[in-house]
Amino acid sequence: MASDLTGVDAQMLRVYERRGLLTPERTEGGTRRYSERDIDRIGRIVMYLDAGLNLAGIARVLTLELESDQLRDQVRELGGVPRHDR
């Protein structure tokens, strides 16, 4: 299903998972369950690949995005307005 939604074949989805780019939930039987968030992330991975990044570079970018989001949340908790939101 995720492959149909994203245009990425199942083998590549497994590569992304092995590289730590995706962590889909699993059923008791081991079937991968991709969330809407996972589908969005696959779209971003494809966008970065199209822009010329390799999987290691994409992993770094995704980590930096997460850190940035966490910092924005901290600024909001402290009563500030992150620059990105201005």
C-alpha positions as MATLAB code, in Angstrom:
seq = 'MASDLTGVDAQMLRVYERRGLLTPERTEGGTRRYSERDIDRIGRIVMYLDAGLNLAGIARVLTLELESDQLRDQVRELGGVPRHDR';
ca = [
       0.000    0.000    0.000;
       2.770    2.481    0.933;
       4.515    1.626   -2.296;
       1.379    2.442   -4.302;
       0.839    5.721   -2.432;
       4.418    6.948   -2.807;
       5.633    5.386   -6.039;
       8.596    3.886   -4.142;
       8.958    0.144   -4.565;
       8.784   -2.114   -1.519;
      12.456   -3.068   -1.773;
      13.511    0.595   -1.465;
      11.166    1.080    1.482;
      13.008   -1.777    3.212;
      16.348   -0.084    2.386;
      15.092    3.156    3.944;
      14.068    1.190    7.021;
      17.458   -0.579    7.288;
      19.203    2.816    7.017;
      17.073    4.198    9.852;
      15.137    6.642    7.674;
      11.797    4.968    8.437;
      10.455    3.031   11.397;
       7.013    1.718   10.470;
       4.912    0.008   13.110;
       4.580   -3.769   12.866;
       1.609   -6.042   13.323;
       1.953   -9.125   15.521;
       2.597  -11.079   12.328;
       5.434   -8.712   11.329;
       3.633   -6.835    8.561;
       4.791   -3.247    8.214;
       2.162   -0.577    8.926;
       3.037    2.820    7.461;
       1.393    5.807    9.130;
       0.451    9.028    7.403;
       3.585   10.520    8.952;
       5.671    7.706    7.419;
       4.115    8.396    4.004;
       4.981   12.095    4.336;
       8.527   11.179    5.344;
       8.878    8.932    2.278;
       7.837   11.906    0.159;
      10.561   14.038    1.756;
      13.140   11.282    1.215;
      12.199   11.139   -2.471;
      12.395   14.950   -2.703;
      15.910   14.943   -1.216;
      17.006   12.096   -3.503;
      15.722   14.072   -6.498;
      17.734   17.057   -5.246;
      20.897   14.933   -5.348;
      21.390   13.937   -1.705;
      22.472   10.408   -0.859;
      20.841    8.363    1.900;
      23.499    9.320    4.470;
      22.915   13.001    3.700;
      19.164   12.533    3.938;
      19.545   10.859    7.335;
      21.499   13.891    8.545;
      18.944   16.362    7.149;
      16.058   14.480    8.777;
      17.919   14.497   12.108;
      18.515   18.245   11.814;
      14.843   18.806   10.969;
      13.814   16.921   14.104;
      16.266   18.895   16.255;
      14.992   22.154   14.765;
      11.385   21.200   15.513;
      12.324   20.347   19.091;
      14.103   23.681   19.543;
      11.079   25.542   18.143;
       8.876   23.731   20.651;
      11.223   24.718   23.489;
      11.150   28.374   22.430;
       7.337   28.281   22.406;
       7.265   26.652   25.853;
       9.404   29.497   27.133;
       6.931   32.028   25.734;
       8.958   33.079   22.713;
       8.173   33.150   19.025;
      10.590   31.123   16.868;
      11.994   33.057   13.898;
      10.495   30.521   11.507;
       6.992   31.451   12.772;
       7.382   35.231   12.441;
];
